[in-house]
Amino acid sequence: MLNLAHKNLDVWKKSLEFVSTVYRITKAFLREEQFGLTSQLRRASVSVISNIAEGFARGSELETKRFLEIARSSLVEVDTQIEISKKLRYLSESEIIDLIENSNHIFAMLTNLIKKFSKK
């Protein structure tokens, strides 16, 4: 694996934990959701961390900011999918709390990073 600076970011580390949690939780979803909600939740959560990494590999701060915005948008997708999963009763109360707390934390971290790149 490459030893790159983005791997030292707290938001990247937190997002990696978040992806692991999403994968663990969605293992228990109904088999019929494998190509539906399970896939969507997993892909959107992977998109968050992937866009953080790609943003920090870009050559300009404007591009980095744009990829951080995409990461944050993917997190909003995950939030919507969590709401759907909650409505369908695929998640326990503790899983919902865990996902929401972590996604709120990541959202705030991304927002702060985006603000940093907006001031430059």
DADA-V701856 format. One line per field, one symbol per residue. phi: phi as a letter, one per 20 degrees, with the letter a starting at -180 (. if undefined). psi: psi as a letter, one per 20 degrees, with the letter a starting at -180 (. if undefined). A space follows every 50 residues. Layout:
phi=???
psi=???
This chain:
phi=.fedfffefgffffffffgffgffffgefggfegddfgfffffffffgff ffffgfefecfffggfffffgfffffgggffffffffemedfffffgfff ffffffgffffffffgffef
psi=qqnqhhiiphhgghhggggggggggihiqqhijgjdhgggggghhhhghg hgghgiiriqhggggghhhgghhhhhgggghggghghikiqrghgggggg gghgggggggggggggihi.
